[in-house]
Amino acid sequence: MKKITFVFSSTPHSTAQGREGLDAILATSAYSESLQLVFVGDGVSQLLKQQQPQSILSRDYISAFRLLDLYEVEEIYVCRESLNELGFTEQQLFLDAEVLDSEEIAHKLATSDVILRF
């Protein structure tokens, strides 16, 4: 079975990319058990607690990331350097994710058969 990696590198709510990526993960999980998610760059902000998308008249899709457990998506990684560059900490993330350095992220990407970027 092919390993599929979903890379999130865009901020939430500025475009539909985050929501579309989440929809793609949930749909793909019905057909594949070999999924991993990687949050890099601005994408780490997808996982921040206490977002208020309604204040910019945006739909709250972020809370749906909690469904990943139900869909048995367990390989979730966040780039340590991205967190540091943006001034965030692991405690500010609402989802349990393994924090890796950029070299470890590169290795995860290298082991993937398919990479989809959102």
C-alpha positions in Angstrom: 0.0 0.0 0.0 1.3 3.4 -0.9 2.2 5.9 1.9 0.4 9.2 1.3 1.6 12.3 3.0 -0.5 15.5 3.4 1.6 18.6 3.9 -0.1 21.7 5.4 1.9 24.8 4.8 -0.7 27.6 4.6 -2.4 29.6 7.3 -6.0 28.6 8.2 -8.9 30.6 6.9 -6.9 32.8 4.5 -7.7 30.3 1.7 -9.7 27.1 1.4 -6.5 25.0 1.3 -6.7 23.8 4.9 -10.3 22.8 4.7 -9.8 21.1 1.4 -6.8 19.2 2.8 -8.8 18.0 5.8 -11.6 16.9 3.5 -9.1 15.0 1.4 -7.6 13.3 4.4 -11.0 12.1 5.7 -11.9 10.8 2.2 -8.6 9.1 1.6 -8.6 7.4 5.0 -11.5 5.3 3.8 -9.3 3.7 1.2 -5.8 3.8 2.8 -4.4 3.2 6.2 -1.0 4.5 5.4 -1.4 8.2 5.9 0.7 10.8 7.5 0.2 14.5 8.1 3.0 17.1 8.2 2.5 20.7 9.3 5.3 23.0 8.3 5.8 26.8 7.9 2.6 28.7 8.3 0.8 25.4 8.3 1.5 24.8 12.0 -1.0 27.6 12.8 -3.7 25.1 11.5 -3.4 23.4 14.9 -3.5 26.3 17.3 -6.0 26.3 20.1 -8.7 29.0 20.5 -9.0 30.1 16.9 -12.0 32.3 16.3 -12.8 32.0 12.5 -16.3 33.4 13.0 -14.7 36.8 13.8 -13.6 37.0 10.1 -16.9 35.3 8.9 -15.1 32.0 8.1 -16.4 28.5 8.8 -14.7 26.7 11.7 -13.2 23.6 10.0 -10.3 23.4 12.5 -12.3 21.6 15.1 -12.8 18.8 12.6 -9.1 17.9 12.9 -10.2 16.1 16.1 -11.9 13.6 13.9 -8.6 12.2 12.8 -8.6 9.9 15.8 -11.9 8.4 14.7 -10.5 7.9 11.2 -7.4 6.2 12.7 -5.0 8.8 11.3 -2.2 8.6 13.9 1.0 9.8 12.1 0.8 13.6 12.7 4.0 15.6 12.7 4.8 19.3 13.3 8.0 21.1 12.4 9.9 22.3 15.4 11.6 25.1 13.5 8.3 26.4 12.1 6.9 26.5 15.6 9.9 28.4 16.9 10.0 30.9 13.9 6.3 31.7 14.4 6.7 32.0 18.2 4.4 29.1 19.1 4.9 26.3 21.6 3.7 22.7 21.6 1.3 23.6 24.4 -0.6 25.9 22.1 -1.5 23.0 19.8 -4.9 21.4 20.3 -3.9 18.1 18.6 -1.5 15.5 19.8 1.3 15.6 17.2 4.9 14.6 17.3 7.2 17.6 17.0 10.2 16.9 14.7 13.1 18.9 13.4 13.3 19.7 9.7 15.7 16.9 9.0 13.3 14.4 10.5 10.5 15.9 8.5 12.5 15.6 5.3 13.0 11.9 6.1 9.3 11.4 6.6 8.7 13.0 3.2 11.3 10.9 1.6 9.5 7.7 2.7 6.3 8.8 1.0 5.0 7.5 -2.3 2.6 10.4 -2.7 2.8 13.9 -1.3 -0.2 16.3 -1.4 0.4 19.9 -0.3 -2.3 22.2 1.1 
